[in-house]
């Protein structure tokens, strides 16, 4: 009885070895098909502005918006996330992402939401007002007008979706730069590297009162956090875990809104640029500033350094490679 069993063992081993390529191919197919399936579930946003627009450029420029709209959150979710109960739509973060057509690094540029600028048909106000008044269409029109950059794609994510994406990864690893005890953001974080869940991650990127740099410091943390999310998404614990991989891709798709003409390739460009911010393959900066306490009829606002800002936007428009942040783009007001 023992001898036939021994003869059958090599055959069974050969059959198992033949199955390995099949399993690998099925796994690769799962990795590829899953994001395509998730992409088909994203919500579309009417983002195309009317009127004349800047000419298309060799590279691609995208607008990434974090929205603090609370309308889709339940009372319990508002209490848990510490979002408050204000009605209407506002931006919590505004970033331009430029991906060059050739050499050079991609660039993520934070636009402080209190930046003071002309809003088409509405006079001058903080850029956040453009989104509040006219949503993505007016925000894009406003930014295209002041930068003369054609915005080729749009992506936004809200409060609840933000926290859900973090939780789908089992949290994200963040190095908190200083103790952050911020009651309005519902966080009490100690300085140091740690894993943040959705609630604490949301507080980390929203906190203003625990950072002496205000919106400028918050913009820097937001860029840091986007890189951390993409790093977490690319780890073996996510990619090799089919349940977590499926959860992350579909939770992310359900949490975002994308422009009508924004393609999956555009979204991939945005995600790759975000990931690059964590390993210095993407430049991460704030639009050059002149005054962070600029007195206006809309209250204290942020005034750009027009000359340096336009020099930066000209380089992007002409698709000139940026290997280091241009002078004056560290978020500090110039003298």
N, C-alpha and C positions, 0 to 999 in steps of 0.2 A: 504493500500500500504506500510506503514512504517513497519508493523509487519513482512512480509516475508523478507524484507531487513535485519532486525535485526537478524532473524534466519540464514541468509546466511553468516553473518559476521564471526561467529566462524569457519565455514567451510573454508572460505577464509584464515583465520589466520592459520588453520591447514595445508592448502596447501602450504602457504608461509614457515611455519616452516619445512615442508618436503623438500622444495627446498634448504634450507640452506646447508645441507650436500652435495647435488649435486654440488652447487656452490663452496663449499670449495674443493671438490675433483677435480673439473675442474681447479680451481686456482692452486692447488698443482701440477697437471699434467702440467700446463703451465710453472710453475717454474722449473720443472725437464726437460721437453722436450726442452725448449728454448736453454739452453747451449749445449745440444746434437746437436741440429740443427745448432747452430753457429759453433761448433767444426768441422762440416763437410765442412765448408767453408774456413778453415785456409790453408795458403800456406805451402807447404813442402820444406824444405831446405836440400840439400845434405851435411850432416855434419859428416859422418862416416870416420875417418882417416884410412889410410892404415898402414900396418906394425903391429908390436907387440904393445899391449896395456896393461895397468895395469890390474891385476886380479879384478874380481868383488868383492865388499865388502858387508857386511850385510846391511848397510844403502844405501841411494841413493844420488848421487851428481849430480847437474844440473848446466848448464852454462846459465846465463842470460846476454844478450848483448844488449846494446842500440847502434844502428847504426846511424852514422851521414851522411849516403849516401843521396845525394840530387837529384839523377837522376830522381826520380819519382815525384818531386815537380815542380809545374809550377813556372814561374818567379814571379807571384803575391804572391804565397805561400812562396817563398824564401824571398821576401821582407817583408811580414807580420810577418814571424817567425824569421827573422834575422839570417838565417842559412848561408848566404854567398853563393858563387857559386863554391866552390872547387869541382873538379870532383873526381871520384873514391870512394872507400869504406873505411871507418875508423870506429873504435869504439869510442863511446862517454862515454860508461861505460861498465865495465866487472865485473860480480859478480858470485862467486861460491855459490850455495845454497845446503847445506847438510841437509838431512832429516834422522835422525837415525831410525833404525829398532825397537828399544825398548825405554828404558828410556832416558831422556835427552831432551834438547831443539834443535830445528832446528837452523841452523846457516847461516847467510848471510855474506859472506866475499867479500869485495870490493878489486879488483885487480887494482891498479893504471895503467892507460893505458901507462904510461911512464916507467913501470917496465922493467928493463934491464935483459935479459935472453937469453939463447941459443934457436935459432929457427931451427928446424930440416932442414938440407940441406941449410941453409941460413946464418950461422954464428950467432953471438950474436947481438941483436938489442932490441929496445923497443917492448914490447909485442903487441902493436898496429900494428906494421909492419907485424906480422904474419897474422892478419886479412886482412890487405891491400894487401898482396902478395897472400895469398891462401885461403881467406875467412874462413868460420866456420871450415872446415876440418883441416887446418893448425893451426888455433887458438886452437882447441881442442887438437891436437897432441902436441902442444907446452906446454899447461898447464898440460896435463897428464904427460908429460916428467918431468916437474919441481916439480910437487906435488906428483907424483906416485899415484894419485887418478883416478879411472875409472869414466869418465863423462857419466852418464846414460841418459841424456836428454838435449835438447838444445832449447832455445827460444830467439828470438830477436825481437825488435821493432824499427822502424825508426822514424825520426823527425815528418813527417806529421801525422803518425798514433798516435804518442804520444799525440799531441795536440788534435786530434779528440776524443780520449778516454776521455780526461779530459772534453771536451765540452759536450760529451754525458751524463756526470754526472751532468751537470750544474755547473761545476767548482769543485775544491777540497779545503778543509780547510787546510791551512798551517800556522804555526807560523814562520814567517821570523825572523831569529836570530839577524839580524842587517840590517841597511840601505844598500840597494844594488842598486847602480846607475852604471849600466854596459852597455855602449853603444854597445859593441860587442855582448852582449846577448839580446839587445833591451829591457831592463827592467829598471825601476826606482821604486823600491819597498821600502816602509818604514818598519822599524822594527815593529813586532807585528803580532798577529793572524788575518788572513784575508782569503777570498775566491779568489783563482786564476783561471782565465780562461786558456784555452789551450796555448795561446801565452805566457802569463806571467809565467805559470807553466814550460813551456819548457825553458824559460830564467832562471828561478830559479835553475833548475837542471843542466844547462849547464854553468852557470857563473863561470869564473875562476879569472878574473882580479879584481873583487870586493871582493874577499875573500883572505886574506893574507895567508891562508893555501893552496891555489891553488887547485890541483887535490884532495888532502886529504880532504879538506873542501867540495869540490864538491861531492866526494863519500859519505860523511856523509849525505849531503842534498838529494842525490839520494835515499839512503835507507829510509830516512825520508819520502820522497815523495811517494815511492812505498807503504809504510804503509798507507799513507793518501788516496791513490787511492782505496785500498782494503777496508778501513774503509768507504769511500763514497759509494762503491759498495754494502756494506752490510746494509746500512741504510734503514729504512722503506720508505723514499722518493724515493728510487730506486726500492726496491723489491716490494713494493705495487703499483707502477706505471707501468702498463704493457708496456706503450710506452717507458719509460725511461729504463726499464729493458731489453726490446728487443733491444733498441738502444745501450745500453752499451755492452751487450754480443756480438752483431753482429759487432759493430764498433771495439771492442777489437779483435775479431777473424780476421777481415779484416786487422788489423794493424800489426799483428805479423806473423813471420815465425817460424815454429817448425821443429825440426829434423825429419828425415825419420822414426825413430823408437820411437819417443817421443809420449807417449800415453796420452789420456785424463786424466788418473790418475796421470801421471807425471806432467801435467800442473796444476792439482788441488793441488798437493803437493807444487809446486812453489808458487801458489797464496796464499795458506794457510800460508806458511812461510813468505811471504811478509806481509800478514795481521798481523801475530804475532809480527812483528817488531814494531808495534804501541802499543802493550800492554805488552811488555817484555816477551812474551811466545816464542819469537824467539830472539836469540842473534844476534847482529848487530855489525860488526867490520871490520877493515881494516887489511890486511895481515901485520904481523910484519915488520917494516921497520928499516933500519940502516942509510940511507942517502937519502934525497930527492933532493939533488943537486949533484949527482954522475957524475963525468966527464967521458964521453965515446966518442968513435969515432962517435956516433950518436947524440952527443950533451949532455946537462945535462939530466940525467935520474934519476930514482928512484931505489935504491938498497935495496933489502930485507935483513932483519936480518935472515940469512940462518938457524941458529940453532933454533931460536924460531919459524920460519915458518915451518921447518920440524917437530918440536915437535907438532905443531898444526895439520899438515896434518896427522901425525902418529895417533893422537887421533881420527881424523875423519875416517881414513882408518880402524882402529880397532874398530870403532863404540863405543868409550868410551864416556859416557855422559858428556856434557859440561854444567855446571850450571852457569858459569860466564866466561867472556872473559879471555882467558889465558893471562899471563903477556906479555906486549909488543905488544898488538894487538889494541891499541887505535889510531894507525896511526902516532904516534910520533916517530921520530928516537930515537934509544937507544943510550945511552952515551958510 
